[in-house]
Amino acid sequence: MNKISNITRRDIFDTITIEGLSWNGRLEETDFLSRLYDLSKIPSTDSRFKDANGDIWQHRVNNNDWDENWIFSDERFNLIHCDDATFLQFLCEMLHPIVRSDTTQVTRLHQMFNEYLSKDNFELVEKTRISERPIFIGRYKILGKATIQKSKKEIEDYLSDEYVVKQINIMESAIENSPELAIGTAKELIETICHTILTERKVETDKNWDLLQLLKQTTKQLNLTPEGIPDEAKASKTIKSILGSLTTVVQGIGELRNQYGSGHGKKATFKGLTSRHAKLSVGAASTLAIFLLETHKTRL
């Protein structure tokens, strides 16, 4: 059963119609639809043509006797009742840089789409970029997204490295659609943070170090190792327990990466982890990264 309601879908299409926006952007309608469908396999509604390619050309280019937004009510494409994934993909294509060059219009459409989709707990988020233009994917809203967004902002504040920001974006967008990628990127984020901290502190690293060795050297440089806390310190046992758990967190992410993450070939029978496992990895990685970066910056 679809989770994006017919009401939401009609609201989106009505707004596009009222504002006079072109769903196909700068592409011909058949070129746009060919990015999503094999038009040669969709039947024609005009007996003179064998497929949708022919009748769309006839009624939108040759005669132009169809309404501009005919696609929203055409039963062959069934956008009001199609599955959620197809509907979201249609919206994402409307925002694609190849389809729409006006960045202001892309921003407006993106905001409008998410305003309506949020009522059904969906959203469009940036997955990657091409020529500095965003490419979006649709997903069910992440529980606790506000926390993850806050983590992202804090990490960016402490380390404005483009690669790290890219890793965070990949993690966020992959949680629902590609948990294995999110898990793999979570490990890479911690590796990046550790390497960056050690580099800024002029500490040489060994390329053969695994994640645990890398973290151990980082916590040593930050004076965070449990061995560095005197037994007589107030609440020393609690502090040691918390810091000792850092190793467990990182080790767990590393093992998830090795067994289920994005960096290793899988057998045909492979069954990946779910989004809840990815959320755990992303949350742990973000929390750990912030803690390390805060400590690094305050102790330089």
C-alpha positions in Angstrom: 0.0 0.0 0.0 1.3 3.5 -0.9 2.2 5.8 2.0 2.2 8.9 -0.1 -1.5 9.8 -0.3 -3.5 10.8 -3.4 -4.2 14.1 -1.7 -0.5 14.9 -1.4 0.1 13.9 -5.0 -2.8 16.0 -6.3 -1.6 19.0 -4.1 1.8 18.8 -5.8 0.4 18.6 -9.3 -2.1 21.3 -8.7 0.6 23.7 -7.4 2.7 22.9 -10.5 -0.3 23.7 -12.7 -1.3 26.9 -10.8 2.2 28.3 -10.9 2.6 27.4 -14.6 5.7 25.3 -14.1 6.9 22.9 -16.7 7.2 19.3 -15.4 9.6 18.4 -18.2 11.8 21.5 -17.8 14.0 22.2 -20.8 13.6 18.7 -22.3 11.1 17.5 -24.8 8.4 15.6 -23.0 9.3 12.3 -24.6 13.0 12.9 -23.7 12.0 13.5 -20.1 9.7 10.5 -19.9 12.4 8.3 -21.5 14.6 8.9 -18.5 12.0 7.0 -16.4 10.1 4.8 -18.8 10.6 2.7 -21.9 8.0 4.5 -24.0 8.2 1.8 -26.8 6.6 -0.6 -24.4 3.8 1.7 -23.3 0.7 1.4 -25.6 -0.6 4.3 -27.6 -4.0 5.8 -27.0 -4.2 6.8 -30.7 -4.7 3.9 -33.1 -2.4 5.5 -35.7 0.6 4.9 -33.5 2.0 1.8 -32.0 3.4 3.1 -28.7 3.4 6.1 -26.4 6.3 7.7 -28.2 4.1 8.2 -31.3 0.9 9.5 -29.7 2.8 11.9 -27.4 4.6 13.4 -30.4 1.3 13.6 -32.3 -0.7 15.3 -29.6 2.0 17.4 -27.9 4.2 18.4 -30.8 2.4 17.9 -34.1 -1.1 19.0 -33.1 -0.6 20.2 -29.6 -4.1 19.3 -28.6 -3.4 17.8 -25.2 -3.3 19.8 -22.0 0.3 20.8 -20.9 -0.1 18.7 -17.8 -1.7 15.7 -19.4 0.9 13.4 -17.7 -0.7 13.9 -14.3 -3.9 12.3 -15.3 -2.7 9.8 -17.9 -3.7 6.3 -16.7 -0.8 4.7 -18.5 1.7 6.5 -16.2 -0.7 6.5 -13.3 1.2 9.0 -11.2 -1.7 9.5 -8.8 -1.8 5.8 -7.9 1.7 4.4 -8.9 4.0 3.1 -6.2 5.8 5.6 -3.9 9.3 4.9 -5.4 8.1 5.7 -9.0 6.3 8.9 -7.8 9.4 10.1 -5.9 11.6 9.3 -8.8 9.4 11.4 -11.1 9.7 14.4 -8.7 13.5 13.9 -8.5 13.8 13.9 -12.3 12.0 17.2 -12.4 14.8 18.7 -10.3 17.7 17.0 -12.2 20.3 19.5 -13.6 19.8 18.0 -17.1 16.1 18.7 -16.9 16.1 22.1 -15.1 18.9 24.7 -15.3 17.2 27.5 -13.2 18.6 27.0 -9.7 16.1 29.3 -8.2 13.3 27.2 -9.7 14.9 24.0 -8.5 15.1 25.4 -4.9 11.4 26.5 -5.1 10.2 23.2 -6.4 12.3 21.3 -3.9 10.9 23.3 -1.0 7.3 22.8 -2.3 7.7 19.1 -2.8 9.1 18.6 0.7 6.4 20.7 2.2 3.7 18.4 0.8 5.7 15.2 1.2 6.4 15.9 4.9 2.7 15.3 5.6 3.2 11.7 4.7 6.7 11.6 6.3 8.7 11.6 3.1 11.3 14.0 1.7 13.6 14.6 -1.2 17.3 15.0 -0.1 20.5 15.6 -2.0 22.3 12.4 -2.8 25.3 13.8 -4.8 26.3 16.6 -7.1 27.2 17.1 -10.7 28.8 20.3 -11.9 28.0 21.8 -8.5 24.3 21.0 -9.0 22.4 18.8 -6.6 20.9 15.4 -7.6 18.1 14.3 -5.4 16.6 11.0 -4.1 13.4 10.4 -2.3 13.2 8.7 1.1 11.0 8.0 4.1 12.0 10.6 6.7 14.7 9.5 9.1 13.7 9.2 12.7 15.8 11.5 14.8 16.8 13.5 11.7 17.1 16.7 13.7 19.9 15.1 15.8 21.8 14.0 12.7 21.4 17.4 11.1 22.8 19.0 14.3 25.7 16.6 14.2 26.4 17.5 10.6 26.4 21.2 11.5 28.7 20.7 14.4 31.2 18.6 12.4 31.2 21.2 9.7 31.8 24.0 12.2 34.9 22.1 13.5 36.2 20.8 10.3 35.1 22.5 7.1 36.7 19.9 4.8 34.8 19.3 1.6 35.5 15.6 1.8 34.1 15.2 5.3 31.0 17.2 4.4 30.5 14.9 1.4 30.8 11.8 3.6 28.1 13.2 5.9 25.8 13.9 3.0 26.3 10.4 1.6 25.6 8.9 5.0 22.4 10.8 5.5 20.9 10.2 2.1 21.9 6.5 2.1 20.4 5.4 5.4 17.0 4.5 4.0 18.0 3.7 0.4 21.4 2.0 0.8 22.2 1.1 4.4 25.4 -0.7 3.4 26.7 2.5 1.9 25.8 4.4 5.0 27.7 1.9 7.2 30.7 2.0 5.0 30.8 5.8 4.9 30.4 5.9 8.7 33.7 4.0 9.1 35.3 6.3 6.5 34.2 9.4 8.3 35.9 8.3 11.5 39.1 7.4 9.6 39.0 10.8 8.0 38.6 12.6 11.3 41.4 10.6 12.9 43.8 11.2 9.9 42.9 14.9 9.9 43.5 15.3 13.7 46.9 13.5 13.5 48.0 15.5 10.5 47.2 18.8 12.2 49.1 17.6 15.2 52.1 16.6 12.9 51.9 12.9 13.9 53.0 10.4 11.3 50.5 7.6 10.5 51.1 4.2 9.1 49.1 3.3 6.0 48.7 -0.2 7.3 47.0 0.8 10.5 43.5 -0.5 10.9 40.7 1.6 12.3 41.3 0.6 15.9 45.0 1.4 15.7 44.2 4.8 14.1 41.7 5.6 16.9 44.2 4.5 19.6 46.8 6.9 18.2 44.3 9.7 18.0 43.0 9.3 21.5 46.6 9.1 22.7 47.5 12.4 21.1 44.3 13.9 22.6 45.2 12.4 26.0 41.9 10.5 26.1 43.2 7.0 26.7 42.0 5.4 29.9 45.6 4.8 31.0 46.0 8.6 31.1 43.4 9.1 33.8 44.7 8.8 37.4 42.8 6.4 39.6 42.4 9.1 42.3 40.5 11.4 39.9 36.9 12.0 40.7 34.7 9.5 38.8 37.7 8.0 37.2 36.1 4.7 36.7 33.1 6.2 34.9 35.4 8.3 32.6 37.5 5.2 31.9 34.4 3.2 31.1 33.1 5.9 28.7 36.4 6.3 26.9 36.9 2.6 26.8 33.6 2.3 25.0 34.9 4.5 22.2 37.0 1.5 21.1 33.9 -0.7 21.2 31.9 1.7 19.1 34.6 2.0 16.5 35.3 -1.7 16.4 31.6 -2.4 15.9 31.4 0.0 13.0 34.5 -1.5 11.5 33.1 -5.0 11.8 29.8 -3.9 10.3 31.7 -2.4 7.4 33.7 -5.5 6.8 30.7 -7.8 7.0 27.9 -5.7 5.5 29.3 -2.4 4.4 29.9 -1.0 0.9 33.5 -1.8 0.5 33.5 -5.5 -0.2 32.1 -7.8 -2.9 29.0 -9.7 -2.0 27.6 -13.1 -3.0 24.4 -13.3 -5.0 22.6 -14.5 -1.9 23.7 -11.5 0.2 21.1 -9.9 2.4 22.0 -6.5 3.7 21.3 -4.8 6.9 18.3 -2.5 7.4 18.1 1.2 7.9 18.0 0.9 11.7 21.4 -0.7 11.6 22.6 2.2 9.4 21.1 4.7 11.8 23.1 3.2 14.6 26.4 3.4 12.7 25.7 6.9 11.4 24.7 8.1 14.9 27.7 6.5 16.6 30.1 7.8 13.9 28.7 11.4 14.1 28.8 11.4 17.9 32.3 10.1 18.1 33.5 12.5 15.4 32.1 15.5 17.2 33.7 14.4 20.5 37.1 13.9 18.9 37.0 17.2 17.0 35.8 19.2 20.0 38.6 17.8 22.1 41.2 18.4 19.3 40.2 22.0 18.8 40.1 22.8 22.6 43.5 21.2 23.2 45.5 22.6 20.3 
